[in-house]
Amino acid sequence: MDVSHVLSFLVVSMLLTIAPGPDILFVIMQSISHGKKSGIATAFGLCTGVTVHTLAAAFGISAILHESVFAFQILKYAGALYLLYLAWQAFKEGKQAFSTETVPKQSLSSLYKRGIFMNVLNPKVSLFFLAFLPQFVSPESGHMSLQMIFLGVLFMIQAIVIFTIVAVCAETFGRKIIGSTRAMKYVNVLKAGVFALIGIRLALSEK
């Protein structure tokens, strides 16, 4: 592949990863609530979902979502319902913060799976990769599917690095409020609001 194309792709990918969006907000809120390890586990889950979308784009599966309104709607509403479920879970954590009960900390494996589900169940991510990856592929080099897979892996690696840095920074901020029960209540309510907003936006979104 053309080195200039790869470098351009890397720069654009980093800017897209840093830009405020559902994934980075998800990592930030988990890191503030439960620490950097939880945020990093969530980030690895989200990036694992990227591999699914990359393969889908490389082998044309995403084109089905682009052409089929029914398939797009089914996946979209499944993702929205899952996000609303996460919002309800976060809201319950916020209510428990005022009680004497300790909010159970989720395992890293469950957070990893949560990140995968959140990413995979968003059809707009599939359509994004279907439109984004081919712009940096060199047709004259051949093996377009392999080029797209390579770019998808590169996107995943840079996203993991950036999300890890974000998780560490968010934990540092979270330590200042983690000792305050009242503050933790509002953090969880805010997290619930973020999940609910993303879920509603996804449900109302079009292709």
C-alpha positions as CSV (number, residue, x, y, z in Angstrom):
1,M,0.0,0.0,0.0
2,D,1.0,3.6,-0.6
3,V,2.7,4.9,2.6
4,S,1.2,8.3,2.2
5,H,-2.3,6.7,2.1
6,V,-1.5,4.8,5.3
7,L,-0.2,7.8,7.1
8,S,-3.2,9.9,6.0
9,F,-5.5,7.2,7.2
10,L,-3.8,7.0,10.6
11,V,-4.0,10.8,11.1
12,V,-7.7,10.9,10.2
13,S,-8.4,7.8,12.4
14,M,-6.8,9.5,15.4
15,L,-8.8,12.6,14.9
16,L,-12.1,10.6,14.6
17,T,-11.2,8.6,17.7
18,I,-10.5,11.7,19.8
19,A,-13.6,13.5,18.6
20,P,-16.5,13.4,21.2
21,G,-18.7,10.4,20.4
22,P,-20.4,7.4,22.0
23,D,-17.3,5.2,22.3
24,I,-15.0,7.6,24.0
25,L,-17.8,8.8,26.3
26,F,-18.5,5.2,27.2
27,V,-14.8,4.7,28.1
28,I,-14.6,7.9,30.1
29,M,-17.7,7.1,32.2
30,Q,-16.6,3.6,33.0
31,S,-13.1,4.8,34.0
32,I,-14.6,7.5,36.3
33,S,-17.0,5.1,37.9
34,H,-14.8,2.0,38.3
35,G,-11.2,2.9,37.4
36,K,-8.9,2.7,34.5
37,K,-9.0,-1.1,34.2
38,S,-12.7,-1.0,33.7
39,G,-12.3,1.7,31.0
40,I,-9.6,-0.2,29.3
41,A,-11.6,-3.5,29.3
42,T,-14.5,-1.5,27.8
43,A,-12.1,0.0,25.2
44,F,-10.9,-3.5,24.2
45,G,-14.5,-4.6,23.7
46,L,-15.3,-1.6,21.6
47,C,-12.2,-2.2,19.4
48,T,-13.0,-5.9,19.1
49,G,-16.3,-4.7,17.6
50,V,-14.3,-2.7,15.1
51,T,-12.8,-6.0,13.7
52,V,-16.4,-7.2,13.0
53,H,-17.3,-4.0,11.1
54,T,-14.0,-4.2,9.2
55,L,-14.6,-7.7,8.1
56,A,-18.1,-6.8,7.2
57,A,-17.0,-3.9,5.0
58,A,-14.1,-5.9,3.5
59,F,-16.4,-8.8,2.4
60,G,-19.4,-6.7,1.5
61,I,-21.7,-7.7,4.4
62,S,-22.2,-4.0,5.3
63,A,-23.6,-3.4,1.8
64,I,-26.6,-5.5,2.9
65,L,-27.3,-3.1,5.7
66,H,-26.9,-0.3,3.2
67,E,-29.4,-1.8,0.8
68,S,-31.8,-3.5,3.2
69,V,-34.0,-1.1,5.2
70,F,-35.4,-4.0,7.3
71,A,-31.9,-5.3,8.3
72,F,-30.8,-1.8,9.2
73,Q,-33.9,-1.1,11.3
74,I,-33.6,-4.5,13.2
75,L,-30.0,-3.9,14.1
76,K,-30.6,-0.3,14.9
77,Y,-33.4,-0.9,17.4
78,A,-31.6,-3.8,19.0
79,G,-28.6,-1.5,19.7
80,A,-30.9,1.2,21.0
81,L,-32.7,-1.1,23.4
82,Y,-29.3,-2.4,24.7
83,L,-28.1,1.2,25.3
84,L,-31.4,2.0,27.2
85,Y,-30.8,-1.2,29.3
86,L,-27.3,0.1,30.1
87,A,-28.9,3.5,31.0
88,W,-31.3,1.8,33.5
89,Q,-28.4,-0.2,35.0
90,A,-26.4,3.0,35.5
91,F,-29.4,4.8,37.0
92,K,-29.8,2.0,39.6
93,E,-26.1,2.3,40.5
94,G,-26.8,6.0,41.1
95,K,-29.7,5.2,43.4
96,Q,-27.6,2.7,45.4
97,A,-24.9,5.3,45.9
98,F,-27.1,6.9,48.5
99,S,-27.7,3.7,50.3
100,T,-25.4,1.7,52.6
101,E,-25.1,-1.0,50.0
102,T,-21.9,-1.2,47.9
103,V,-22.5,-1.0,44.2
104,P,-21.1,-4.3,42.8
105,K,-18.1,-3.7,40.5
106,Q,-18.5,-5.5,37.2
107,S,-15.9,-8.0,36.1
108,L,-13.5,-6.9,33.3
109,S,-14.9,-9.7,31.1
110,S,-18.4,-8.4,31.4
111,L,-17.3,-4.9,30.5
112,Y,-15.3,-6.3,27.6
113,K,-18.5,-8.0,26.3
114,R,-20.5,-4.9,26.9
115,G,-18.1,-2.9,24.7
116,I,-18.4,-5.5,21.9
117,F,-22.2,-5.5,22.0
118,M,-22.4,-1.7,22.1
119,N,-20.2,-1.4,19.0
120,V,-21.5,-4.4,16.9
121,L,-25.2,-3.5,17.5
122,N,-24.7,0.0,15.9
123,P,-25.4,-0.4,12.2
124,K,-24.2,3.2,11.6
125,V,-20.6,2.0,12.5
126,S,-20.8,-0.7,9.8
127,L,-22.0,1.9,7.2
128,F,-19.2,4.3,8.4
129,F,-16.5,1.7,7.8
130,L,-18.1,0.7,4.4
131,A,-17.7,4.4,3.3
132,F,-14.5,5.2,5.2
133,L,-12.1,2.4,4.5
134,P,-12.3,2.3,0.6
135,Q,-11.2,6.0,0.5
136,F,-7.7,4.9,1.6
137,V,-7.4,1.7,-0.5
138,S,-5.1,1.7,-3.6
139,P,-7.0,-0.2,-6.3
140,E,-3.8,-0.5,-8.4
141,S,-2.2,-2.5,-5.6
142,G,-4.9,-5.2,-5.8
143,H,-6.2,-7.3,-2.9
144,M,-8.6,-4.6,-1.8
145,S,-10.2,-6.8,0.9
146,L,-6.8,-7.4,2.5
147,Q,-6.0,-3.7,2.3
148,M,-9.3,-2.9,4.1
149,I,-8.6,-5.5,6.8
150,F,-5.1,-4.0,7.3
151,L,-6.6,-0.5,7.7
152,G,-9.2,-1.8,10.1
153,V,-6.5,-3.4,12.3
154,L,-4.5,-0.2,12.2
155,F,-7.7,1.8,13.2
156,M,-8.2,-0.7,16.1
157,I,-4.6,-0.4,17.4
158,Q,-4.6,3.4,17.4
159,A,-8.1,3.4,19.1
160,I,-6.8,1.1,21.8
161,V,-3.8,3.4,22.5
162,I,-5.9,6.5,22.6
163,F,-8.7,5.0,24.7
164,T,-6.1,3.7,27.2
165,I,-4.7,7.2,27.7
166,V,-8.2,8.5,28.1
167,A,-9.1,5.8,30.6
168,V,-6.0,6.7,32.8
169,C,-6.8,10.4,32.7
170,A,-10.4,9.8,33.5
171,E,-9.5,7.6,36.5
172,T,-7.2,10.4,37.8
173,F,-10.2,12.8,37.6
174,G,-12.5,10.1,39.1
175,R,-10.3,9.7,42.2
176,K,-11.1,13.3,43.2
177,I,-14.8,12.4,43.4
178,I,-14.8,8.7,44.1
179,G,-14.8,9.3,47.9
180,S,-17.9,11.4,47.7
181,T,-21.1,9.3,47.8
182,R,-23.2,12.3,46.6
183,A,-20.7,12.9,43.7
184,M,-20.8,9.2,42.7
185,K,-24.5,9.3,42.6
186,Y,-24.4,12.2,40.1
187,V,-21.7,10.5,38.0
188,N,-23.9,7.4,37.6
189,V,-26.9,9.5,36.8
190,L,-24.9,11.3,34.2
191,K,-23.7,8.0,32.8
192,A,-27.3,6.8,32.6
193,G,-28.2,10.1,30.8
194,V,-25.3,9.6,28.3
195,F,-26.4,6.0,27.5
196,A,-30.0,7.0,27.2
197,L,-29.2,9.9,24.9
198,I,-27.0,7.7,22.6
199,G,-29.7,5.0,22.5
200,I,-32.5,7.5,21.6
201,R,-30.3,9.1,18.9
202,L,-29.6,5.7,17.5
203,A,-33.3,4.7,17.5
204,L,-34.2,8.0,15.7
205,S,-31.3,7.9,13.3
206,E,-31.5,7.3,9.6
207,K,-28.9,5.8,7.2
